[in-house]
């Protein structure tokens, strides 16, 4: 396990791309404040067509926006940023999240901070964090399906009744470990999470909070039938795969759904590149944790 420290900075900033939370025409003021703040530095702002529609203006297709932009910006909550990160992943563009909801774990610039933060970008007073993501392969005889997960991959039972049996195997070339049976998870399912996703479903299922710039894979059983089941944190070079004879639903980042019965196995490892996120220099993850989880406050 190691931290993904980075002195990464933007090499150029001529064009920014924007995605706005769907069905939120009230966020129009954010768009104009951002557009004017960028204009001051001769940066043009491309807005994705679905986002533009809600403000009654014209936009560009997301593929074109991803290709032309030097940075990508989302206005909304963590969900909007998550969706943008996944859709733009192969373009490897740094992403800035502007928070238009409750305090987010990922989005940290508020409406009244937009202009000031754009100034700071041009003064070099910002940082780019590298967040690891999971490389997910659904393997079958007819071909493999490859996905990425920024937060988590959840294997769960298809309906409220019954339980699911899932066999987990681990492999590590560094530890000279061939594919080895790890566990049979019997219960409501299992979550495989990134450190970024550790404060999402993983946390509510009793999994550990892992500092987001760590490289590790977190495996957490969901309501296991046996009380001896415990969450497990695997180092960066491990792969984990699952097989099941039961009907098992796979949910990636809460957004994509698959059925394991159409695949032989699902294999999960750390992807070779992460997602680059632009943050304020002074942003402190532990302050956000304390605030969101009400640590240290006496009720």
C-alpha positions, 0 to 999 in steps of 0.5 A: 500500500502506498500513497499516491502523492503528486506534484502534478500541475496543469500544463495548459488551460485554454478550454474547460468542459462543464457538466451540470446536475440533471434537472437543475435549471436553478444552477444557471447562476453557477454557470454564468459565474464560472463562465465569467471567472474563466473569461477573465483568463481567456478560457472558453467554457464548453457545456455538454448538450444535456446540461446546456438544454436546461438553461436554454442554451446550446452545448456540445456532445460530451465526446467533443467536450472531453477531447477539446477540454484541458480540464472538466468541471462538474456542478452538482454533488458527488453523484454528478462528479462520479458520473463525469469521472467515469464517462471521461475516464479514458480521456485522462483530464483533470476534474474539478467538482463545484458543490451545489448541494450538501458538503461533498466528499469529492466536491469542495468549491462552493458558489461564493468561492468559484471566482477566487478559486479560478484566480488561485488556479492561475496563481498555481495555488491548487493541487491535483490528487490522483484517486485510484479506480478499480478495473472490473472485468466481467468474463464470459465464453463469448467475450469480456466486458471491461468497466471502471469503478470509482467508488465500488462494485457491489455483488448482491442478491436480486430480491429481498428474500433469500441469500446469495453465495459468492465464492471469492478468490485472490491472486497476487504475482508480487506475493507469488500467490496463484489464484487461491480461494479466499472465502465463500460469502453467504448473506446479502452480498459483498462490496469491493470498494476503493478508498474514495468509495470507503465513505459510501456504501462500504461505510454503512455496511460496517467497512473501514474508512481508508484515506482516499489517496491510499492504494488498496482494495476494501472487501466488505461483506453485506449482512453476512450470515456468519458473525465471523465475517469481517471486512478485509483490506488488500494491498495494491497488487492483489486481484480479487475475483468472484464466482457464484451459482446463485443469481447475483446482481452486480452494481458498479458505482450505483450506476451500471447493473449486470447479472453475474449469471451471464458471466463466468467470473468477475475480476477486480484489480486496481486500474493502471491509471487513476482519476485526477481531481483538482482541489484547493491547497488547504482542503483537508480530508479529515476536516470533511470527515469530522464535519460529515460524520459529526466526530468530536461533537457532543450531542 
